[in-house]
Amino acid sequence: MQEHLPIIGWEHLGMIHLTKIYESEINFSICTFWDGGYTVRLGDDINGFIDKSMCNDTFRDAVEELITMVLKNYPNSTYAKWCKE
Protein backbone atom coordinates (compact mmCIF):
# COMPACT_ATOMS: atom_id res chain seq x y z
CA MET A 1 0.00 0.00 0.00
CA GLN A 2 1.32 3.42 -0.93
CA GLU A 3 1.86 5.82 1.94
CA HIS A 4 0.84 9.42 1.47
CA LEU A 5 3.05 12.23 2.63
CA PRO A 6 1.46 14.50 5.20
CA ILE A 7 0.07 17.68 3.67
CA ILE A 8 -0.20 20.75 5.85
CA GLY A 9 -1.15 24.37 5.48
CA TRP A 10 -1.88 25.88 2.10
CA GLU A 11 -0.92 22.71 0.23
CA HIS A 12 -3.82 20.88 1.86
CA LEU A 13 -6.26 23.71 1.14
CA GLY A 14 -5.05 23.87 -2.50
CA MET A 15 -5.68 20.14 -2.94
CA ILE A 16 -9.19 20.54 -1.52
CA HIS A 17 -9.95 23.29 -4.04
CA LEU A 18 -8.55 21.28 -6.98
CA THR A 19 -10.63 18.28 -5.89
CA LYS A 20 -13.80 20.37 -5.53
CA ILE A 21 -13.30 21.90 -9.00
CA TYR A 22 -12.80 18.40 -10.43
CA GLU A 23 -15.90 17.08 -8.63
CA SER A 24 -17.88 19.97 -10.17
CA GLU A 25 -17.03 18.48 -13.59
CA ILE A 26 -15.10 21.59 -14.64
CA ASN A 27 -12.25 20.74 -16.98
CA PHE A 28 -8.91 22.46 -16.45
CA SER A 29 -5.19 21.98 -16.82
CA ILE A 30 -2.13 23.38 -15.12
CA CYS A 31 1.02 22.71 -17.14
CA THR A 32 4.60 23.65 -16.61
CA PHE A 33 7.67 23.84 -18.76
CA TRP A 34 10.86 24.10 -16.75
CA ASP A 35 11.72 27.72 -16.02
CA GLY A 36 8.75 28.88 -18.08
CA GLY A 37 6.21 29.18 -15.31
CA TYR A 38 2.76 27.63 -15.31
CA THR A 39 0.06 27.70 -17.96
CA VAL A 40 -3.43 27.59 -16.47
CA ARG A 41 -6.25 26.71 -18.85
CA LEU A 42 -9.96 26.33 -18.23
CA GLY A 43 -11.54 23.83 -20.61
CA ASP A 44 -10.13 20.87 -22.53
CA ASP A 45 -8.67 19.76 -25.85
CA ILE A 46 -11.96 18.30 -27.10
CA ASN A 47 -14.39 21.11 -26.25
CA GLY A 48 -11.93 23.98 -26.36
CA PHE A 49 -10.55 26.36 -23.78
CA ILE A 50 -12.52 29.34 -22.50
CA ASP A 51 -9.79 30.99 -20.43
CA LYS A 52 -6.00 30.87 -20.26
CA SER A 53 -3.34 32.53 -18.15
CA MET A 54 0.39 32.37 -17.48
CA CYS A 55 1.80 32.40 -13.95
CA ASN A 56 5.55 32.83 -13.65
CA ASP A 57 5.83 32.48 -9.90
CA THR A 58 4.61 29.52 -7.86
CA PHE A 59 2.21 26.62 -8.16
CA ARG A 60 0.15 28.31 -5.47
CA ASP A 61 -0.25 31.33 -7.78
CA ALA A 62 -1.36 28.99 -10.58
CA VAL A 63 -4.01 27.37 -8.36
CA GLU A 64 -5.24 30.77 -7.20
CA GLU A 65 -5.50 31.88 -10.84
CA LEU A 66 -7.51 28.74 -11.64
CA ILE A 67 -9.88 29.47 -8.75
CA THR A 68 -10.39 33.01 -10.05
CA MET A 69 -11.11 31.69 -13.57
CA VAL A 70 -13.62 29.13 -12.32
CA LEU A 71 -15.52 31.64 -10.19
CA LYS A 72 -15.63 34.11 -13.10
CA ASN A 73 -16.69 31.62 -15.79
CA TYR A 74 -18.83 29.23 -13.71
CA PRO A 75 -20.52 31.40 -11.06
CA ASN A 76 -23.41 28.94 -10.66
CA SER A 77 -21.30 25.79 -10.45
CA THR A 78 -21.29 23.41 -7.53
CA TYR A 79 -17.77 24.63 -6.81
CA ALA A 80 -18.81 28.31 -6.69
CA LYS A 81 -21.70 27.43 -4.37
CA TRP A 82 -19.28 25.49 -2.12
CA CYS A 83 -17.00 28.54 -1.96
CA LYS A 84 -19.88 30.67 -0.73
CA GLU A 85 -20.74 28.29 2.12
C-alpha positions as CSV (number, residue, x, y, z in Angstrom):
1,M,0.0,0.0,0.0
2,Q,1.3,3.4,-0.9
3,E,1.9,5.8,1.9
4,H,0.8,9.4,1.5
5,L,3.1,12.2,2.6
6,P,1.5,14.5,5.2
7,I,0.1,17.7,3.7
8,I,-0.2,20.7,5.9
9,G,-1.2,24.4,5.5
10,W,-1.9,25.9,2.1
11,E,-0.9,22.7,0.2
12,H,-3.8,20.9,1.9
13,L,-6.3,23.7,1.1
14,G,-5.1,23.9,-2.5
15,M,-5.7,20.1,-2.9
16,I,-9.2,20.5,-1.5
17,H,-9.9,23.3,-4.0
18,L,-8.5,21.3,-7.0
19,T,-10.6,18.3,-5.9
20,K,-13.8,20.4,-5.5
21,I,-13.3,21.9,-9.0
22,Y,-12.8,18.4,-10.4
23,E,-15.9,17.1,-8.6
24,S,-17.9,20.0,-10.2
25,E,-17.0,18.5,-13.6
26,I,-15.1,21.6,-14.6
27,N,-12.2,20.7,-17.0
28,F,-8.9,22.5,-16.5
29,S,-5.2,22.0,-16.8
30,I,-2.1,23.4,-15.1
31,C,1.0,22.7,-17.1
32,T,4.6,23.7,-16.6
33,F,7.7,23.8,-18.8
34,W,10.9,24.1,-16.7
35,D,11.7,27.7,-16.0
36,G,8.7,28.9,-18.1
37,G,6.2,29.2,-15.3
38,Y,2.8,27.6,-15.3
39,T,0.1,27.7,-18.0
40,V,-3.4,27.6,-16.5
41,R,-6.3,26.7,-18.8
42,L,-10.0,26.3,-18.2
43,G,-11.5,23.8,-20.6
44,D,-10.1,20.9,-22.5
45,D,-8.7,19.8,-25.8
46,I,-12.0,18.3,-27.1
47,N,-14.4,21.1,-26.3
48,G,-11.9,24.0,-26.4
49,F,-10.6,26.4,-23.8
50,I,-12.5,29.3,-22.5
51,D,-9.8,31.0,-20.4
52,K,-6.0,30.9,-20.3
53,S,-3.3,32.5,-18.1
54,M,0.4,32.4,-17.5
55,C,1.8,32.4,-14.0
56,N,5.5,32.8,-13.7
57,D,5.8,32.5,-9.9
58,T,4.6,29.5,-7.9
59,F,2.2,26.6,-8.2
60,R,0.2,28.3,-5.5
61,D,-0.3,31.3,-7.8
62,A,-1.4,29.0,-10.6
63,V,-4.0,27.4,-8.4
64,E,-5.2,30.8,-7.2
65,E,-5.5,31.9,-10.8
66,L,-7.5,28.7,-11.6
67,I,-9.9,29.5,-8.7
68,T,-10.4,33.0,-10.1
69,M,-11.1,31.7,-13.6
70,V,-13.6,29.1,-12.3
71,L,-15.5,31.6,-10.2
72,K,-15.6,34.1,-13.1
73,N,-16.7,31.6,-15.8
74,Y,-18.8,29.2,-13.7
75,P,-20.5,31.4,-11.1
76,N,-23.4,28.9,-10.7
77,S,-21.3,25.8,-10.5
78,T,-21.3,23.4,-7.5
79,Y,-17.8,24.6,-6.8
80,A,-18.8,28.3,-6.7
81,K,-21.7,27.4,-4.4
82,W,-19.3,25.5,-2.1
83,C,-17.0,28.5,-2.0
84,K,-19.9,30.7,-0.7
85,E,-20.7,28.3,2.1
